[in-house]
Every structure is written in structure tokens, then in C-alpha cells.
């Protein structure tokens, strides 16, 4: 049954009158935070010891003026809140060595493109694209220990470090077998001085007990690099497969002449040149440890 227009108008006027009785609040968003998603306002409820939006009404986010307005039934302690998983899952990622002996990890999320550069046991954000404001500018290019850099990014509203329960909130993620994943990160870090590892669209296809990524020898001094090979890792072995990024379907067929290798480092030792082996053996343990820690913190194999 359709309502009478006059009744709807009366109800709207009554609602507006009730809203006018509430406290109207207008706030400018602080400019030291990157607002990558629509924020919302919550109020601390002392009797329940929780943050709640129950008493927040008529909330409006004005993106152009970076401000919000809302109405509330009472004064109290208010806070801004954001979805911490806005940047997950990553669209692509890329790990490669640089000319100065450092290693760069590029993360491409739905909004930001972040380039981490690792030099020894220090890390910096060398570049951040698509940032909504200049909040990170004072820290750009400055090296920090990883825990401090993570704290700075989190305080600025940039969260690319998924927690243990992030899988409960992030769609299109594929939690990998953790011992396999952790072992792969360490061995990627060991080889990061001379190999380029990159995202593959087949990684989510292989399920929990498999990892697919692109891999190639990388020489920063050269403009033209060799093509990628497709790397397949399981808890039992590591191998190069014939499937490519442009294949119409995923077929985990081993490359011709591929032997059995228990993990990525065994595969490297069985196929590398003496120059590569020497370079890997001479890589700083601090660099290996820091690259490995960054990979474990971002979990690119599970969240891409």
C-alpha cells in the first residue's frame, strides 16, 4: 500500500524537528593523517566500555573540505575510525635489487603505491604515489628500523601490515601454509641481491599449500632484463613450471629437465652460476634479515 505524500512530508518534518533538537558538531579532519577511506565517528560509552556509533546521527563526510558533520544526543569523548584493511589485498608486488646494494619492495594497493627500500638493517619509504595529502612528506626518504617505520605509517593511517586475523575481514585473500610461507620469505631475502621476484595472478589459484610467483635473474645496471620464469613452491618442493602469466589456464607442469629441489634455495644452488652463488654468499646478514622481516610483515604471498 502506497503512503499518502502528505503523510510522508509530515513524517519528514517531524524527523527534521527531532534532529534539530540534537547537538550539531562540525569538525575538520586532522591533516597529519592520510584519510584513504571514508572515516566515521564513534563515541566512548563509559557504562559499556566500548566505542559505539549508536548516538551518532546524520553523519556527513565532506571530502572536498576534509571535514565531517554529525549530530549527537550527548557530549562525551569522540574519535575518528577507519577501515584498517583499505589497502588489502595488494594488487601487485615486486622485489628487486638496486645498484647501490639495497633492495626495493614495491607494493601496489587499491589506493597507494609504496616503494620500500632496504639498506642494511634500515628501511625507508622511497616513494609513495596517490597519497591524499602531504602527511608523510617529512619522513619520505629517511631510513628507520622496521618497527619504528611501521609505527609511523600506522599513526598516519597507512596500514599495509596485516594482523593474524586479517583473513576474517579481507576478501580475495588466500592464507598460505605458514611454515612454507615463512620459509619462502627468508629464502627470497637470501636471493634478493641478484633475483627479481614478482606477483603472479596464479598465486590465488593454487590454494593454501602452494605459492606461485614470477622469478628472474636481475642486473640493475642493464636496461633490458631476461624474461620471468614461473616459480611454484609447496611445503615439499620448489620448481620452475612451464605455465606463464598469459597462459589461458594454470597447469603446474615442471619445466623440461627440472630435477627435484626441496626448497627455493636448493633450486638456486642447483641452477645458478658461480658468480650468483658468490654474490648471495657475500650478502649482508643484516640485509637478509631485514628484507625477510618486511616480507613477513606485509605477507605479500597471502594478501595478493
C-alpha positions as CSV (number, residue, x, y, z in Angstrom):
1,X,0.0,0.0,0.0
2,X,1.4,3.3,-1.1
3,X,1.7,6.0,1.6
4,X,0.0,9.4,1.1
5,X,2.5,12.1,0.1
6,X,1.2,14.4,2.7
7,X,1.9,11.8,5.4
8,X,5.4,11.3,4.1
9,X,6.0,15.0,4.2
10,X,4.7,15.2,7.8
11,X,6.9,12.4,8.9
12,X,10.0,14.1,7.3
13,X,9.2,17.4,9.0
14,X,8.8,15.5,12.3
15,X,12.2,13.8,11.8
16,X,13.8,17.1,10.9
17,X,12.4,18.6,14.1
18,X,13.7,15.8,16.2
19,X,17.2,16.2,14.5
20,X,17.2,19.9,15.3
21,X,17.0,19.0,19.0
22,X,20.3,17.1,18.8
23,X,23.7,18.6,19.3
24,X,25.2,19.6,15.9
25,X,29.0,19.1,15.5
26,X,31.3,20.1,12.7
27,X,34.9,19.1,12.6
28,X,37.9,19.5,10.3
29,X,39.9,16.3,9.8
30,X,43.4,16.5,11.1
31,X,45.9,16.9,8.3
32,X,48.6,14.7,9.9
33,X,46.6,11.6,8.9
34,X,46.1,10.1,5.4
35,X,42.3,9.6,5.0
36,X,42.3,6.8,2.5
37,X,38.7,5.8,3.1
38,X,35.6,7.5,4.4
39,X,36.1,7.9,8.2
40,X,33.3,7.5,10.7
41,X,32.8,9.0,14.2
42,X,32.3,6.9,17.3
43,X,31.6,7.8,20.9
44,X,33.0,6.2,24.0
45,X,30.3,4.7,26.2
46,X,31.6,4.6,29.7
47,X,28.9,2.3,31.1
48,X,29.8,-0.4,28.5
49,X,33.5,0.4,28.0
50,X,33.1,0.3,24.2
51,X,33.3,2.7,21.2
52,X,29.8,3.0,19.7
53,X,28.0,4.8,16.8
54,X,24.6,4.3,18.4
55,X,24.3,8.0,19.4
56,X,25.8,9.4,16.1
57,X,23.2,10.6,13.7
58,X,23.1,12.4,10.3
59,X,26.8,11.8,9.7
60,X,28.2,13.5,6.6
61,X,31.8,13.3,5.2
62,X,32.8,16.4,3.1
63,X,35.8,15.2,1.1
64,X,36.5,18.5,-0.7
65,X,36.8,20.4,2.6
66,X,38.2,17.5,4.6
67,X,35.6,17.8,7.3
68,X,32.7,16.0,8.8
69,X,29.4,16.9,10.4
70,X,27.1,14.9,12.6
71,X,24.5,15.2,15.3
72,X,24.6,13.5,18.7
73,X,22.4,13.2,21.8
74,X,25.1,14.0,24.3
75,X,28.6,15.3,24.8
76,X,31.5,13.0,25.5
77,X,34.7,11.5,24.1
78,X,34.6,11.2,20.3
79,X,37.1,9.6,17.9
80,X,37.6,9.1,14.2
81,X,37.8,5.5,13.0
82,X,38.8,4.0,9.6
83,X,38.8,0.6,8.0
84,X,42.3,-0.6,8.6
85,X,42.2,-3.1,5.7
86,X,41.6,-0.5,2.9
87,X,45.0,-1.3,1.3
88,X,44.4,-5.1,1.3
89,X,44.7,-7.3,-0.7
90,X,47.6,-5.9,-2.7
91,X,47.1,-5.7,-6.4
92,X,50.7,-6.4,-7.2
93,X,54.1,-6.5,-5.6
94,X,57.7,-6.6,-6.8
95,X,61.0,-7.3,-5.0
96,X,64.3,-6.5,-6.8
97,X,67.9,-5.4,-6.1
98,X,69.3,-1.9,-6.7
99,X,72.7,-0.7,-8.0
100,X,73.8,0.5,-4.5
101,X,73.3,-2.9,-3.0
102,X,69.9,-2.2,-1.5
103,X,66.7,-4.0,-2.2
104,X,63.3,-2.4,-3.2
105,X,59.9,-3.9,-2.4
106,X,57.1,-2.2,-4.3
107,X,53.5,-2.7,-3.0
108,X,50.6,-1.7,-5.2
109,X,47.3,-1.5,-3.2
110,X,43.9,-0.3,-4.2
111,X,44.9,3.3,-3.5
112,X,48.6,3.7,-2.7
113,X,51.8,2.6,-4.5
114,X,54.6,2.3,-1.9
115,X,58.3,1.7,-2.6
116,X,60.2,0.4,0.4
117,X,64.0,0.5,0.1
118,X,66.0,-1.7,2.4
119,X,69.7,-0.8,3.0
120,X,71.4,-3.0,5.6
121,X,69.1,-3.2,8.6
122,X,67.4,0.1,7.8
123,X,64.2,0.8,5.7
124,X,62.8,3.8,4.1
125,X,59.7,4.7,2.0
126,X,61.5,5.9,-1.1
127,X,58.3,6.8,-2.9
128,X,54.5,7.0,-2.1
129,X,52.2,7.6,-5.0
130,X,48.5,8.7,-4.9
131,X,48.8,10.0,-1.3
132,X,45.7,12.2,-0.5
133,X,47.9,14.8,1.4
134,X,51.4,15.6,2.4
135,X,51.3,13.9,5.8
136,X,54.1,11.5,5.0
137,X,56.4,14.1,3.3
138,X,58.6,14.7,6.4
139,X,59.5,11.0,6.6
140,X,60.0,10.4,2.8
141,X,63.5,9.0,2.1
142,X,64.5,8.8,5.7
143,X,65.8,5.4,7.0
144,X,64.4,3.8,10.1
145,X,64.4,0.4,11.8
146,X,61.3,-1.5,10.7
147,X,59.4,-1.4,14.0
148,X,59.6,2.5,14.0
149,X,58.7,2.8,10.3
150,X,55.7,0.6,10.9
151,X,54.6,2.7,13.9
152,X,55.0,5.9,11.8
153,X,52.9,4.5,8.9
154,X,50.2,3.2,11.3
155,X,49.9,6.6,13.1
156,X,49.5,8.2,9.7
157,X,46.7,5.9,8.8
158,X,48.6,3.7,6.3
159,X,48.3,0.0,7.3
160,X,50.0,-2.4,4.9
161,X,50.9,-4.8,7.7
162,X,48.1,-7.4,8.1
163,X,47.4,-8.8,11.6
164,X,46.9,-12.5,12.3
165,X,43.1,-12.2,11.9
166,X,43.1,-10.0,8.8
167,X,41.8,-13.0,6.7
168,X,38.5,-12.7,8.6
169,X,37.9,-9.2,7.1
170,X,39.7,-9.2,3.7
171,X,38.0,-10.7,0.7
172,X,40.1,-12.3,-2.1
173,X,42.9,-13.2,0.2
174,X,44.3,-16.8,0.4
175,X,46.1,-17.7,3.7
176,X,49.1,-19.8,2.9
177,X,50.6,-22.6,4.9
178,X,52.5,-20.6,7.4
179,X,55.8,-22.6,7.8
180,X,56.0,-22.8,4.0
181,X,55.3,-19.1,3.6
182,X,57.7,-18.0,6.3
183,X,60.5,-20.2,4.8
184,X,59.9,-18.8,1.4
185,X,60.2,-15.2,2.7
186,X,63.6,-15.9,4.2
187,X,64.9,-17.6,1.0
188,X,63.5,-14.8,-1.1
189,X,65.5,-12.4,1.1
190,X,68.6,-14.5,0.7
191,X,68.4,-14.3,-3.1
192,X,67.1,-10.7,-3.3
193,X,70.6,-9.4,-4.1
194,X,70.5,-10.9,-7.6
195,X,66.9,-12.0,-8.3
196,X,63.7,-10.2,-9.0
197,X,60.5,-11.8,-7.5
198,X,57.1,-10.5,-8.6
199,X,53.4,-11.1,-8.2
200,X,51.6,-13.7,-10.3
201,X,47.9,-13.9,-10.9
202,X,48.0,-17.7,-10.4
203,X,49.0,-17.4,-6.8
204,X,45.4,-17.4,-5.5
205,X,44.6,-20.4,-7.7
206,X,46.9,-22.9,-6.1
207,X,45.3,-22.7,-2.7
208,X,46.8,-22.8,0.8
209,X,49.6,-25.3,0.2
210,X,51.1,-23.6,-2.8
211,X,52.8,-20.4,-3.8
212,X,53.2,-19.1,-7.4
213,X,55.4,-16.1,-8.2
214,X,57.4,-14.8,-11.1
215,X,61.2,-15.0,-10.8
216,X,64.2,-13.9,-12.9
217,X,67.9,-13.0,-12.6
218,X,68.1,-9.3,-12.3
219,X,71.0,-7.0,-13.1
220,X,70.3,-3.4,-12.1
221,X,73.0,-2.0,-14.4
222,X,71.2,-3.4,-17.5
223,X,68.2,-1.7,-19.2
224,X,67.0,-5.0,-20.7
225,X,66.3,-7.9,-18.3
226,X,65.8,-11.6,-19.0
227,X,62.1,-12.8,-19.1
228,X,60.4,-14.1,-16.0
229,X,60.1,-17.8,-15.1
230,X,57.2,-19.1,-13.1
231,X,58.2,-20.4,-9.7
232,X,56.0,-23.0,-7.9
233,X,56.6,-23.6,-4.2
234,X,54.9,-26.2,-1.9
235,X,55.8,-27.5,1.5
236,X,57.6,-30.4,-0.2
237,X,59.4,-28.8,-3.1
238,X,60.2,-25.8,-5.3
239,X,60.3,-25.9,-9.1
240,X,60.1,-23.9,-12.3
241,X,57.0,-24.6,-14.3
242,X,56.0,-24.1,-17.9
243,X,52.9,-22.1,-17.2
244,X,53.2,-18.3,-17.9
245,X,51.4,-15.2,-16.8
246,X,49.5,-15.2,-20.1
247,X,48.6,-18.9,-20.2
248,X,44.8,-19.4,-20.6
249,X,44.8,-21.9,-17.7
250,X,47.0,-22.9,-14.9
251,X,49.0,-26.1,-15.5
252,X,51.7,-26.9,-12.9
253,X,53.9,-28.9,-15.3
254,X,57.6,-28.8,-14.4
255,X,60.0,-27.2,-16.9
256,X,61.9,-29.6,-19.2
257,X,64.8,-31.2,-17.4
258,X,63.7,-29.9,-13.9
259,X,65.0,-32.0,-11.1
260,X,63.7,-32.4,-7.6
261,X,64.6,-29.5,-5.2
262,X,63.3,-29.4,-1.6
263,X,63.0,-25.6,-1.4
264,X,63.9,-22.3,-3.2
265,X,67.4,-22.2,-2.0
266,X,68.1,-25.7,-3.2
267,X,66.7,-24.8,-6.6
268,X,69.0,-21.8,-6.7
269,X,72.1,-23.9,-5.8
270,X,71.2,-26.5,-8.4
271,X,70.7,-24.0,-11.3
272,X,72.8,-20.9,-10.5
273,X,76.2,-19.8,-11.8
274,X,79.3,-19.4,-9.6
275,X,79.0,-15.6,-9.8
276,X,75.5,-15.7,-8.5
277,X,76.4,-18.1,-5.7
278,X,79.3,-15.9,-4.6
279,X,77.1,-12.8,-4.6
280,X,74.5,-14.5,-2.5
281,X,77.1,-15.9,0.0
282,X,78.5,-12.3,0.4
283,X,75.2,-10.7,1.0
284,X,74.9,-8.9,4.4
285,X,73.1,-11.0,7.0
286,X,71.5,-7.7,8.2
287,X,70.0,-7.1,4.8
288,X,68.7,-10.6,4.5
289,X,67.1,-10.4,8.0
290,X,65.5,-7.0,7.3
291,X,64.1,-8.0,3.9
292,X,62.8,-11.2,5.4
293,X,61.1,-9.3,8.3
294,X,59.5,-6.8,5.9
295,X,58.1,-9.7,3.8
296,X,56.8,-11.4,6.9
297,X,55.1,-8.2,8.0
298,X,53.4,-7.5,4.7
299,X,52.7,-11.1,3.8
300,X,52.6,-10.5,0.1
301,X,52.1,-14.2,-0.7
302,X,48.9,-14.4,1.2
303,X,47.5,-11.0,0.5
304,X,47.9,-10.6,-3.2
